Amino acid sequence: MATSRKWFVPYVGRHDPCPPLTPVSYETPVQLYLGFQPEGLRQFAPAEALRMGTLWPDLYSPYVNPYLHLKREAGSNG
């Protein structure tokens, strides 16, 4: 299964005026990997669907800050 969190390291030139931001993270929506919506997908109850932001559990993707673990690692090393 494909993951919705992607990471890449951009090219950093010798003469770049700004400090590099590496690694860079971005999310792709789960819908990209679904194709056509199959029949009979599970559904949340209406109240839970409003809380989750989607009717279908297979399309639920909570946001997790990918940079928190980098900050924790930097804090434990220093």
N, C-alpha and C positions, 0 to 999 in steps of 0.2 A: 504494500500500500504506500502511496506517496504521502509525504509529510507536507503540511501547509507552511512550515517555517523554513525559509531558505537563508543561507549565509553566503557571502562572497567577500573577497578581499580585493578592493579596487587598486588599480595601478597608482603608485605614489612616485612621482618624478622628483629628481634632485632639486628642481627649482620651483616646486609648488609653494605658493605663498602662505598657505594655511597648514596647520598640523593635520596629519592624516586621521581619518575616522575609520579605524579598522578593528575588527571585522564589521561589516554592515549586514543588518538583518532586515528581512521583509517577509510579509505573509501573503500567501496566495489563497484566495477563497476556496473552500472545499468544493464548491460547485464546479470548479474547473476540472475536477477529476471524476465527476459523476456522469457526464454525457447526458443522454436523455433520462428524464426522471422515470424510474421503473414504477410499475403499478404496485400498489399495496405497501408502500413505505410506512413504517411505524410512525405514529403521530403522538405528540404531547397532548395532554388535556389542555383545553383552552386557557385556563389561568396559568398553567405552567409554561405554555407556549409564549404568552405575553412576557413572562419573567425571563425566558431564555432568548427571546428575540427571533425565534423560528418555530414553525410548526413541526418540523421533522428533526428527530434526534440525530440522524445521520449528517445533517447540515449544521449542527451546533458546533461552534468553535470558539471557546472562550479566549479572550486576549490574555496572554501571559507576557509580561515585560521580559524580553530576552536578555536585556542588559543587567538585570539584577544579579545574576550569577557572576557576571564579570566584576561588578562592584564588590560583591562579597569576597571573591578571590583576592582582589586588590587589597581589601581591608585586612584579610587574614595574613597576607605576606608582609605587611608593613607594620 
